[in-house]
Amino acid sequence: MDTEKRGCLYLCPTPIGNLGDITVRSIEILRDVDIIAAEDTRNTLKLLNHFDIHTSLTSYHEHNKYKKAQELIQLMLSGKSIACVTDAGTPAISDPGEILVKQAIDSGIDVISLPGATAFVTALTVSGFSAERFVFEGFLPKAKKDRSRLLAEISNEGRTIILYEAPHHLKNTLLELKNVLGGEREIAICRELTKIHEEVLRLSLTEAVSYYRNNDPKGEFVLIIAGKPKEEQEKIRQKEYEDMTIAEHVEMYEALGEDRKEAMKKTAADRGISKREVYKALLSGAGYTR
C-alpha cells in the first residue's frame, strides 16, 4: 500500500478534571482528524460538546482493544487520521491505547503524542517527595501471586513509587502497603486532582490506614510513596555482604565486568575496610568474612 496515503495516529491528552487544562493543540487535532477513538464515548462526547467539536466518535476500550485496534489500523492504512483519547489524562498510560500504538508502529503508521495532562506527573510534583528518580507502577496486579511479587519488589525500592488506585480498593491497598513497606513509610495520597475537591494527604502508612478506617474513599487516587531510605538500603546490603567471603565479593564484581583492581576497590568500599585488607584476604585464600 502507498505509504503517502496512510493516515496518522494522534495521542491526545484530555483533562484529568479541570476542562481548562486541555491544550489548544489538542482541540485543533480533535477537530481536524477523521475519527476519535474514545475509551468511553459518553464521557468524551461531553468534552467535545464543551469545545464545539463535531468529529465522529468510535469506542475503543479495554474489552475490544485487540479487535478494534485492527479495524482502526486498517482505517489509517486507507488514509484516515485518528485521535486516541482516554477518559482522563494521556492515552497509553495504564490504558488500552498502548496496544493501538504498538500495532500502529508495527504497521508503519506515524504516531504523534501530544503533551498534556497526566495524573501521576501532577501528583508527583505536588507530593513533596523526590522527583529526581521515580518508578511508575500504575495499578497493582489483581492476581494474588503477581500482586505479592510486585509488592515484594517495591519494598526495597529506593526511588519514589507511584501507584494508581480506585476508591473501592484503596483501604485494602493501604493495608497491604503498610504490612509490606512498614508503617513508618511516608505516602502522599492525591485525590480528585485539578477538581473542586482536590486533596493531598501527606501521612505515614500507619496514619493513612487509620484515616481511611473512619473515612470512606471517594474519587480517583494517585499514591506517591517515598522510596526506602538510603540508610535502610545500606543495612540490607551490609547484611548481604556478611554472608559472603571477601573472595566471593570480589568475584561478584568481576562477574559484572570489573577488572580485579576495580573489583577490590568496590569490595573494600562496600565493607568499610581498606584495599590492603582485601588484598591480604585474597592472597591468603582465606574464607574471610567481615
Order of alpha helices (4+ residues) and beta strands (2+ residues): beta-alpha-beta-alpha-beta-alpha-beta-alpha-beta-alpha-beta-alpha-beta-alpha-beta-beta-alpha-beta-alpha-alpha-alpha-alpha
